[in-house]
Amino acid sequence: MDRRHFTVTLVLGVLGSPTIATAQQKEGVQRIGVLMTTPSPRCLDALRQELREHGWMEGRNTAIEYRTAEGIGERLPALAGELTRLNVKLIVAASNAEIAAVKAVSGATIPVVSVGMLDPIGSEFIASYAKPNGNVTGLTSDVTQQEPAKRLELFREAAPTISRVAILWTRAARGTRTTSTETSLAAERLGLTLYPVEVRLASDIDRAFSTMKRQQVDAVSVLSAGVLATNRRQVIQLAMQSGLPVLSYDRDYALAGALMSYGPSYRDLCRRSATYVDKILKGAKAGDLPVEQPTKYELVINLKTAKALGLTIPRSLLARADQVIE
């Protein structure tokens, strides 16, 4: 065993001992759990940075226990149980799947701060936005009435010839049905024809693209949630093979190769979640903290994908983008 390995093993062994854990509690070190289905370093960095602004310093008065399911949703309950056994003061949960896993394991015993839950009332996570009345609070990534129209307008500006757009969605993720309805209304105003295509399991994705081919669609709008979020690379690969530009509200789609994304800034939601963490660590009850909606939106355009699809993005649109990937 080399010296570095020995040192790391020794440190991990000491930190994991009951004596040190007890000492940390006596010294006022607060353990914060963070649970995500897929890794998001940008989100974690934003959370850490804002926590420091509130005076919470890792290694001094806080310890962040970060767990990710690496895209495998079935692992979430076990990871939630692990965080529970670590006696964390609260758990920052990325979205609905993580919240459901925490509640299944611990009920209402641990405060949960959401980064971007969808349809929190319909999902029965909270009683109301103003007064959640439970152990869940934080931020929602639910879209506004105007956002679907804005997203399609931008899509049409980037690809002016599109007219038949497939809406790829999953019933398992609450909030997507409402979003799909709003998108349909927006499309009607823009003169676009929409073809909803449902995906329930990862094995449905290939079938979904076969359906799109029969319907002769010329673009895809992805309501990225659940299985679609964890299999975004497969979705983009199949779309590129079919020559279909992809639009999503999820920035990670554009980073992975979609033509563009427009939606709430996930980094901003992660940053704002730190305010909830701060208040709960100082004694506030999660059920008394109003749930807030997105306030910052971002447009990301992937020029590399545009060139591969033979599209020329107008300069006026590029000038409005928050990020252009080349």
BELDA-V717350 format. One record per pair of residues at least 24 apart in sequence whose C-alpha atoms are under 8 Angstrom apart, sorted by the first residue. I is the first residue (numbers start at 1). J is the second residue. If there is no record, write none. Layout:
I | J
I | J
This chain:
27 | 61
28 | 61
29 | 59
29 | 60
29 | 61
29 | 62
29 | 63
30 | 61
30 | 62
30 | 63
30 | 88
30 | 89
30 | 281
31 | 62
31 | 63
31 | 64
31 | 65
31 | 87
31 | 88
31 | 89
31 | 90
32 | 62
32 | 63
32 | 64
32 | 65
32 | 88
32 | 89
32 | 90
32 | 91
32 | 92
33 | 64
33 | 65
33 | 66
33 | 67
33 | 83
33 | 88
33 | 89
33 | 90
33 | 91
33 | 92
34 | 64
34 | 65
34 | 66
34 | 67
34 | 91
34 | 92
34 | 93
35 | 66
35 | 67
35 | 68
35 | 76
35 | 79
35 | 80
35 | 91
35 | 92
35 | 93
35 | 94
35 | 98
36 | 67
36 | 68
36 | 69
36 | 93
36 | 94
36 | 95
36 | 98
37 | 68
37 | 69
37 | 70
37 | 71
37 | 72
37 | 73
37 | 76
37 | 94
37 | 97
37 | 98
37 | 230
38 | 68
38 | 69
38 | 70
38 | 71
38 | 72
38 | 230
39 | 68
39 | 69
39 | 70
39 | 71
42 | 267
43 | 266
43 | 267
43 | 270
43 | 271
44 | 270
46 | 267
46 | 268
46 | 270
46 | 271
47 | 270
47 | 271
47 | 272
47 | 273
47 | 274
48 | 274
49 | 271
50 | 271
50 | 272
50 | 274
50 | 275
51 | 274
51 | 275
51 | 278
54 | 275
54 | 278
56 | 278
71 | 230
72 | 230
73 | 97
76 | 101
77 | 101
77 | 102
77 | 104
77 | 105
80 | 105
81 | 105
81 | 106
84 | 110
89 | 281
90 | 277
90 | 280
92 | 273
92 | 277
96 | 173
97 | 226
108 | 134
108 | 135
109 | 135
110 | 135
111 | 135
111 | 136
111 | 280
111 | 285
111 | 286
112 | 136
112 | 137
112 | 138
112 | 286
113 | 137
113 | 138
113 | 139
113 | 273
113 | 276
113 | 277
113 | 286
114 | 138
114 | 139
114 | 140
114 | 273
115 | 139
115 | 140
115 | 141
115 | 266
115 | 269
115 | 270
115 | 273
116 | 140
116 | 141
116 | 142
116 | 266
116 | 269
117 | 141
117 | 142
118 | 142
118 | 173
118 | 174
118 | 175
119 | 174
119 | 175
122 | 174
123 | 174
129 | 290
129 | 291
129 | 292
130 | 289
130 | 290
130 | 291
131 | 287
131 | 288
131 | 289
131 | 290
131 | 291
132 | 286
132 | 287
132 | 288
132 | 289
132 | 290
132 | 291
133 | 286
133 | 287
133 | 288
134 | 286
134 | 287
135 | 285
135 | 286
135 | 287
136 | 286
136 | 287
137 | 276
137 | 286
137 | 287
137 | 289
137 | 290
137 | 291
138 | 273
138 | 276
138 | 289
138 | 290
138 | 291
138 | 292
139 | 269
139 | 273
139 | 291
139 | 292
139 | 293
139 | 294
140 | 291
140 | 292
140 | 293
140 | 294
141 | 264
141 | 293
141 | 294
142 | 175
142 | 293
142 | 294
143 | 179
143 | 263
143 | 264
143 | 294
145 | 182
147 | 263
148 | 179
148 | 182
148 | 183
148 | 186
149 | 182
149 | 183
149 | 186
149 | 187
151 | 249
151 | 261
151 | 262
151 | 263
152 | 183
152 | 186
152 | 187
153 | 190
154 | 317
155 | 247
155 | 260
157 | 314
157 | 317
158 | 311
158 | 312
158 | 313
158 | 314
158 | 317
159 | 311
159 | 313
162 | 192
162 | 218
162 | 219
163 | 191
163 | 192
163 | 193
163 | 217
163 | 218
164 | 192
164 | 193
164 | 194
164 | 195
164 | 216
164 | 217
164 | 218
164 | 219
165 | 192
165 | 193
165 | 194
165 | 195
165 | 217
165 | 218
165 | 219
165 | 220
165 | 221
166 | 194
166 | 195
166 | 196
166 | 197
166 | 212
166 | 217
166 | 218
166 | 219
166 | 220
166 | 221
167 | 194
167 | 195
167 | 196
167 | 197
167 | 220
167 | 221
167 | 222
167 | 223
168 | 196
168 | 197
168 | 198
168 | 199
168 | 220
168 | 221
168 | 222
168 | 223
169 | 196
169 | 197
169 | 198
169 | 199
169 | 222
169 | 223
169 | 224
169 | 225
169 | 228
170 | 198
170 | 199
170 | 200
170 | 223
170 | 225
170 | 226
170 | 227
170 | 228
171 | 198
171 | 199
171 | 200
172 | 200
172 | 226
173 | 225
173 | 226
176 | 223
176 | 225
179 | 223
180 | 223
199 | 227
199 | 228
200 | 227
201 | 227
202 | 227
202 | 228
202 | 231
205 | 235
206 | 238
209 | 238
209 | 239
218 | 244
218 | 245
219 | 244
219 | 245
219 | 246
220 | 244
220 | 245
220 | 246
220 | 247
221 | 246
221 | 247
221 | 248
222 | 246
222 | 247
222 | 248
222 | 249
223 | 248
223 | 249
224 | 248
224 | 249
224 | 250
232 | 256
233 | 257
240 | 309
243 | 309
244 | 309
245 | 306
245 | 309
251 | 299
251 | 300
254 | 300
254 | 301
254 | 302
255 | 302
255 | 325
257 | 302
257 | 305
258 | 302
258 | 305
259 | 301
259 | 302
259 | 303
259 | 305
259 | 306
260 | 299
260 | 300
260 | 301
260 | 302
261 | 298
261 | 299
261 | 300
261 | 301
262 | 297
262 | 298
262 | 299
262 | 300
263 | 297
263 | 298
263 | 299
264 | 294
264 | 295
264 | 296
264 | 297
264 | 298
265 | 294
265 | 296
265 | 297
265 | 298
268 | 296
269 | 294
298 | 322
299 | 323
300 | 324
300 | 325
301 | 325
302 | 326
